[in-house]
Amino acid sequence: MAKPPNRHPVPKKGEPPAPPQQRRPATQQAVVGRIVLGLVSFMALSFVLVMVWAGISAARALPHIERAQQVAEGLDPQALLSGDTSQLDELQNELSAARGYMGGPVWSLAEGMPWAGPQFSGARALTETLDDLSTEGFTAVAEVGAGLDALQPQDGQVDVTAVAALDTQIESALSSVTEARSRIATIDPAALVGPLRDGTIRVDSLLAEIEPTLEGTARATSLLPGFLGADGQREHLLLLQNNAEWRSHGGIVGQVIHITATDGHIEFTDQVPGADFTSLDEAVTPLEFDTELIFGDRPARYMQNPTMIPDFAEAAHVARQFWQSEHGGNPSGVIATDPVALSYILEATGPVELATGDVLTSDNVVQLLLNEAYLRYEDPAEQDVFFGLAADAVFDALLSGSAEPGPALQAITRAIEERRLLVWSPEEQERALLEGTPVAGALPVSDEQATTFGVYLNEGGGTKLDYYMTVGSHAVWCGDGTTALRVTLHNDAPEDIYDYPDYLLATFGDAEETASGVPRGITRTLTQVYLPAGAELVGDAENAPLIGQHAGRPVHEWTTDLGPGESATLDMRVRSTTGPQLEVISTPVLNHRDVTPEC
């Protein structure tokens, strides 16, 4: 049997001994392994400890967060804007307790963990935002609400000095709410578990309701002192539109009220029906070239028609020229509103009684003014007297101070959002405050952020039958990059409308058609569709031909004649290079319906 090789040969005589073989002792390898294993174990243990500690903290904070969310959801924005702070103490206590369990280095480590991290960071961000908002923002909003009495007329006068002082408070409250919305916008709801996600969305919705009211109030407190004569007497015109006969901004000018304002004291110095102004053979003032191309000179020959012009700045200028040509004076500001806005005001003032014995409420004022008056009084002069009594009663109630400040502000804000309250001023500083807001009544604007259509309705027969009309308009993006716009009109007039009074139908005596050639009982509508500047029409629009451009916007006109129960629909497809946000600005009407465009 062979011998195994000698692993340690004996060196020959005279040779140095061989160096020992380099080997890592088994004990050294074991030590390294233990160190690595120890580090991994330490990291795992640290992870577990962090998660356990943070989880315990979160579990302790969660009941307070949930309760705070419940309280926040129950906050009434209008109560806050009325100065009511009764719910803030509980909200602040719950948020302070929740915040006490958050923060510190261990919580920060937990925020960096996969999946769980966004829950911890989202909970902290939401809690801190709500806490800061409740102690600063909501408190500031309530302080503003407590000071809103300054906006409320008392015996026909607004304290313009108090209004000016309120401006700083409102700006502070608005800044707090805006900052809170920005912080919440950094939280990704999709990464959160249900309760946190829902709470984040609901809190943002609450702020979204408060923010525009504060923005509008901030502009109002900057605008009102000068507008109400803090720097000297001002004259204004108030145009009351009649939505039973459509014009682009709502309806024909039914009543014109001359207002004088001196150091906040508001006086209605004159009131004239729109129909009492002289009908002119030539325009009272030159119209813009684009305006006359689309609408002719009708807006400047009849006082009922200035609101036909979709740009309220031009419409206001025309109305002002009408007044000056017949009544003189120097009216500067022009305000337009309608009976629907009056119904919102009556929600704040409560019912008012007329000399006729009628009681106007938020529920019946529209029907009384836009329909029943024509059925009750066949003489147009009697109708005008009734309209004047109603307008006086509503505005007297508002100016007397009987309305609650919060609901009154809510009513005005709603009217502005629906474009039922428009204001124009020739003063540069005041125009700057109005610019970019719905109250300015400007033409639709399309840019890198938005693609905006305009759908303006004008009654074409001189009737008061638009009281019965229902309108829907909507736009959607299609998959091929085009936009589909749909406009639908429906006539809900009763079948026996042909037997209604002549003035309502604009036919007199034995006439079977109106002066415009519209058959008795038929509702004619001229719909002007404003496309975004540079938009390209895709396909045909034979029933809505191009009739011109208005400040670079292509304008198409669609004419319909509808009898009781009849409907008509306009579909248009356009291609534009403007922004992704879609909006349709349309004439404020009485009755709306939902429509769904087809791509």
Backbone hydrogen bonds, N-H to C=O, Kabsch-Sander energy under -0.5 kcal/mol:
donor,donor_aa,acceptor,acceptor_aa,energy
7,R,5,P,-0.8
15,E,12,K,-2.1
23,R,21,Q,-0.6
28,Q,25,P,-0.9
29,Q,25,P,-1.4
30,A,26,A,-1.8
31,V,27,T,-1.4
32,V,28,Q,-2.0
33,G,29,Q,-2.4
34,R,30,A,-2.4
35,I,31,V,-2.1
36,V,32,V,-2.6
37,L,33,G,-2.9
38,G,34,R,-2.6
39,L,35,I,-2.6
40,V,36,V,-2.7
41,S,37,L,-2.8
42,F,38,G,-2.7
43,M,39,L,-3.0
44,A,40,V,-2.9
45,L,41,S,-3.0
46,S,42,F,-3.2
47,F,43,M,-3.0
48,V,44,A,-2.7
49,L,45,L,-3.3
50,V,46,S,-3.3
51,M,47,F,-2.9
52,V,48,V,-3.1
53,W,49,L,-3.3
54,A,50,V,-3.3
55,G,51,M,-2.7
56,I,52,V,-2.7
57,S,53,W,-2.4
58,A,54,A,-3.1
59,A,55,G,-2.8
60,R,56,I,-2.1
61,A,57,S,-2.3
62,L,58,A,-2.7
64,H,61,A,-0.5
65,I,61,A,-2.3
66,E,62,L,-3.1
67,R,63,P,-2.2
68,A,64,H,-2.5
69,Q,65,I,-2.7
70,Q,66,E,-2.1
71,V,67,R,-2.5
72,A,68,A,-2.9
73,E,69,Q,-2.9
74,G,70,Q,-1.5
75,L,71,V,-0.5
75,L,72,A,-1.1
79,A,76,D,-0.6
80,L,76,D,-2.4
81,L,77,P,-2.6
82,S,79,A,-1.0
83,G,80,L,-2.1
84,D,79,A,-2.6
85,T,83,G,-0.6
88,L,85,T,-1.2
89,D,85,T,-0.7
91,L,87,Q,-1.6
92,Q,88,L,-2.9
93,N,89,D,-2.3
94,E,90,E,-2.3
95,L,91,L,-2.2
96,S,92,Q,-2.3
97,A,93,N,-2.1
98,A,94,E,-2.3
99,R,95,L,-2.6
100,G,96,S,-1.3
101,Y,97,A,-0.6
101,Y,98,A,-1.2
102,M,99,R,-1.3
107,W,103,G,-0.5
108,S,104,G,-2.0
109,L,105,P,-2.1
110,A,106,V,-2.2
111,E,107,W,-1.8
112,G,108,S,-0.7
112,G,109,L,-1.0
113,M,110,A,-1.4
116,A,114,P,-3.7
117,G,113,M,-1.5
119,Q,115,W,-0.7
119,Q,116,A,-0.6
120,F,116,A,-1.9
121,S,117,G,-2.9
122,G,118,P,-2.6
123,A,119,Q,-2.4
124,R,120,F,-2.4
125,A,121,S,-2.9
126,L,122,G,-2.6
127,T,123,A,-2.3
128,E,124,R,-3.2
129,T,125,A,-2.4
130,L,126,L,-2.6
131,D,127,T,-2.7
132,D,128,E,-2.9
133,L,129,T,-2.6
134,S,130,L,-2.9
135,T,131,D,-2.2
136,E,132,D,-2.0
137,G,132,D,-0.9
138,F,133,L,-4.0
139,T,133,L,-0.5
140,A,136,E,-2.5
141,V,137,G,-2.7
142,A,138,F,-2.7
143,E,139,T,-2.2
144,V,140,A,-2.4
145,G,141,V,-2.7
146,A,142,A,-2.5
147,G,143,E,-1.2
147,G,144,V,-0.6
148,L,144,V,-0.6
148,L,145,G,-1.1
150,A,147,G,-2.0
151,L,148,L,-1.8
152,Q,148,L,-0.6
152,Q,149,D,-0.9
154,Q,157,Q,-2.7
155,D,400,S,-1.1
156,G,399,L,-2.4
157,Q,154,Q,-1.0
158,V,264,G,-2.4
159,D,150,A,-0.5
160,V,158,V,-1.5
163,V,159,D,-2.0
164,A,160,V,-2.0
165,A,161,T,-1.8
166,L,162,A,-1.6
167,D,163,V,-0.7
167,D,164,A,-0.8
168,T,165,A,-0.6
169,Q,165,A,-0.6
170,I,166,L,-2.1
171,E,167,D,-2.2
172,S,168,T,-1.9
173,A,169,Q,-2.4
174,L,170,I,-2.9
175,S,171,E,-2.2
176,S,172,S,-1.9
177,V,173,A,-2.2
178,T,174,L,-2.7
179,E,175,S,-2.3
180,A,176,S,-2.1
181,R,177,V,-2.2
182,S,178,T,-1.9
183,R,179,E,-2.2
184,I,180,A,-2.4
185,A,181,R,-1.8
186,T,182,S,-0.6
186,T,183,R,-1.0
187,I,184,I,-1.7
188,D,186,T,-0.5
191,A,188,D,-1.4
192,L,189,P,-1.6
197,R,193,V,-2.8
198,D,194,G,-3.1
199,G,195,P,-2.3
200,T,196,L,-2.4
201,I,197,R,-2.2
202,R,198,D,-2.5
203,V,199,G,-2.3
204,D,200,T,-2.0
205,S,201,I,-2.0
206,L,202,R,-2.0
207,L,203,V,-2.2
208,A,204,D,-2.5
209,E,205,S,-1.2
210,I,206,L,-1.5
211,E,207,L,-3.0
213,T,209,E,-0.6
214,L,210,I,-2.1
215,E,211,E,-2.7
216,G,212,P,-2.7
217,T,213,T,-2.4
218,A,214,L,-2.7
219,R,215,E,-2.1
220,A,216,G,-2.3
221,T,217,T,-2.7
222,S,218,A,-1.2
223,L,219,R,-2.3
224,L,220,A,-3.3
227,F,223,L,-2.0
228,L,224,L,-2.8
229,G,226,G,-1.6
230,A,225,P,-2.7
232,G,229,G,-1.1
234,R,261,A,-2.7
236,H,259,I,-2.5
237,L,333,G,-2.1
238,L,257,I,-2.8
239,L,237,L,-0.6
239,L,335,I,-3.6
240,L,238,L,-0.6
240,L,255,Q,-2.8
241,Q,239,L,-0.7
241,Q,337,T,-3.0
242,N,252,I,-2.5
243,N,241,Q,-0.7
245,E,242,N,-1.6
249,H,307,T,-1.8
250,G,247,R,-2.7
252,I,242,N,-1.1
252,I,245,E,-1.7
253,V,304,Q,-1.3
254,G,240,L,-2.5
254,G,252,I,-1.0
255,Q,240,L,-1.3
256,V,272,V,-2.6
257,I,238,L,-2.7
258,H,256,V,-0.5
258,H,270,D,-2.7
259,I,236,H,-3.0
259,I,257,I,-0.5
260,T,267,E,-2.7
261,A,234,R,-3.0
262,T,265,H,-2.1
263,D,229,G,-2.1
264,G,228,L,-3.1
265,H,262,T,-2.4
266,I,156,G,-3.3
266,I,264,G,-0.6
267,E,260,T,-2.3
269,T,258,H,-1.8
269,T,267,E,-1.0
270,D,258,H,-1.2
272,V,256,V,-2.9
274,G,254,G,-2.2
276,D,273,P,-1.5
277,F,274,G,-1.2
280,L,301,R,-2.5
284,V,300,A,-2.9
292,E,288,E,-2.5
293,L,289,F,-2.1
294,I,290,D,-1.5
295,F,291,T,-3.0
296,G,292,E,-1.8
298,R,295,F,-0.8
300,A,297,D,-1.4
301,R,298,R,-1.5
302,Y,298,R,-1.4
305,N,302,Y,-2.0
308,M,305,N,-2.5
309,I,306,P,-1.9
312,F,310,P,-0.9
312,F,441,G,-2.8
314,E,311,D,-0.7
315,A,311,D,-2.0
316,A,312,F,-3.2
317,H,313,A,-1.6
318,V,314,E,-2.2
319,A,315,A,-2.4
320,R,316,A,-2.4
321,Q,317,H,-1.9
322,F,318,V,-2.1
323,W,319,A,-2.2
324,Q,320,R,-2.5
325,S,321,Q,-2.2
326,E,322,F,-1.2
326,E,323,W,-0.6
327,H,323,W,-3.6
328,G,323,W,-0.7
328,G,324,Q,-1.0
332,S,235,E,-3.5
333,G,235,E,-0.8
334,V,424,W,-2.2
335,I,237,L,-3.2
336,A,422,L,-2.2
337,T,239,L,-2.4
342,L,338,D,-1.7
343,S,339,P,-1.9
344,Y,340,V,-1.4
345,I,341,A,-1.9
346,L,342,L,-2.2
347,E,343,S,-0.9
348,A,344,Y,-0.7
348,A,345,I,-1.0
349,T,345,I,-2.2
350,G,346,L,-2.2
352,V,360,L,-2.1
354,L,358,D,-3.2
357,G,354,L,-1.8
360,L,352,V,-3.0
360,L,358,D,-0.6
365,V,361,T,-1.8
368,L,364,N,-2.6
369,L,365,V,-2.4
370,L,366,V,-2.5
371,N,367,Q,-1.3
372,E,367,Q,-2.6
373,A,368,L,-1.7
374,Y,371,N,-0.9
375,L,371,N,-1.2
376,R,372,E,-2.4
377,Y,373,A,-2.5
378,E,376,R,-0.6
382,E,379,D,-0.6
383,Q,379,D,-1.9
384,D,380,P,-2.4
385,V,381,A,-1.9
386,F,382,E,-2.3
387,F,383,Q,-2.7
388,G,384,D,-2.5
389,L,385,V,-2.5
390,A,386,F,-2.3
391,A,387,F,-2.6
392,D,388,G,-2.5
393,A,389,L,-2.3
394,V,390,A,-2.3
395,F,391,A,-2.4
396,D,392,D,-2.4
397,A,393,A,-1.9
398,L,394,V,-2.0
399,L,395,F,-2.8
400,S,396,D,-1.8
401,G,397,A,-0.6
401,G,398,L,-0.7
402,S,397,A,-1.2
404,E,348,A,-1.1
408,A,404,E,-2.4
409,L,405,P,-2.5
410,Q,406,G,-2.4
411,A,407,P,-2.4
412,I,408,A,-2.2
413,T,409,L,-2.7
414,R,410,Q,-2.5
415,A,411,A,-2.1
416,I,412,I,-2.2
417,E,413,T,-2.5
418,E,414,R,-1.8
419,R,416,I,-1.7
420,R,415,A,-3.4
421,L,415,A,-0.7
422,L,336,A,-2.4
423,V,439,V,-2.8
424,W,334,V,-2.3
431,R,427,E,-2.6
432,A,428,E,-1.9
433,L,429,Q,-1.3
434,L,430,E,-1.5
435,E,431,R,-2.0
437,T,434,L,-1.7
440,A,437,T,-1.7
441,G,438,P,-1.4
447,D,450,A,-2.1
451,T,581,Q,-3.4
453,F,583,E,-2.6
454,G,530,Y,-2.2
455,V,585,I,-3.0
456,Y,454,G,-0.5
456,Y,528,Q,-2.7
458,N,526,L,-1.8
459,E,246,W,-1.9
460,G,524,R,-2.5
464,K,504,L,-2.8
466,D,244,A,-2.2
467,Y,244,A,-0.5
467,Y,464,K,-0.6
468,Y,465,L,-1.7
469,M,466,D,-1.0
470,T,490,H,-2.7
471,V,591,N,-2.2
472,G,488,T,-2.1
474,H,486,R,-2.0
476,V,484,A,-2.2
478,C,482,T,-3.1
481,G,478,C,-1.7
483,T,574,V,-3.0
484,A,476,V,-2.8
485,L,483,T,-0.5
485,L,572,M,-3.1
486,R,474,H,-2.6
487,V,570,L,-2.4
488,T,472,G,-2.9
489,L,568,A,-2.8
490,H,470,T,-2.2
491,N,566,E,-2.8
492,D,468,Y,-2.0
492,D,490,H,-0.7
497,I,494,P,-1.7
498,Y,495,E,-0.5
499,D,496,D,-2.2
500,Y,497,I,-2.0
505,L,501,P,-1.4
506,A,502,D,-1.5
507,T,502,D,-1.4
511,A,508,F,-1.7
514,T,518,V,-2.6
515,A,506,A,-0.5
517,G,514,T,-2.2
520,R,512,E,-2.7
522,I,519,P,-2.1
523,T,562,L,-2.6
524,R,522,I,-0.6
525,T,560,T,-2.4
526,L,458,N,-3.1
527,T,525,T,-0.7
527,T,558,W,-2.9
528,Q,456,Y,-2.8
528,Q,526,L,-0.6
529,V,527,T,-0.6
529,V,556,H,-3.3
530,Y,454,G,-3.2
530,Y,528,Q,-0.6
531,L,529,V,-0.6
531,L,554,P,-2.8
534,G,552,G,-0.7
535,A,532,P,-2.3
536,E,575,R,-3.2
537,L,535,A,-0.5
538,V,573,R,-3.2
539,G,537,L,-0.5
544,A,541,A,-1.7
547,I,555,V,-2.9
548,G,555,V,-1.0
550,H,553,R,-2.4
551,A,549,Q,-0.5
553,R,550,H,-1.6
555,V,548,G,-2.9
556,H,529,V,-2.4
557,E,545,P,-2.2
558,W,527,T,-2.6
559,T,543,N,-0.6
560,T,525,T,-2.1
562,L,523,T,-2.4
565,G,491,N,-2.5
566,E,563,G,-2.2
568,A,489,L,-2.2
570,L,487,V,-3.1
572,M,485,L,-2.6
573,R,538,V,-0.5
574,V,483,T,-2.3
575,R,536,E,-2.8
579,G,447,D,-3.5
579,G,450,A,-1.0
581,Q,449,Q,-2.2
583,E,451,T,-1.9
585,I,453,F,-3.0
586,S,584,V,-0.6
587,T,455,V,-1.7
591,N,469,M,-0.5
593,R,471,V,-2.0
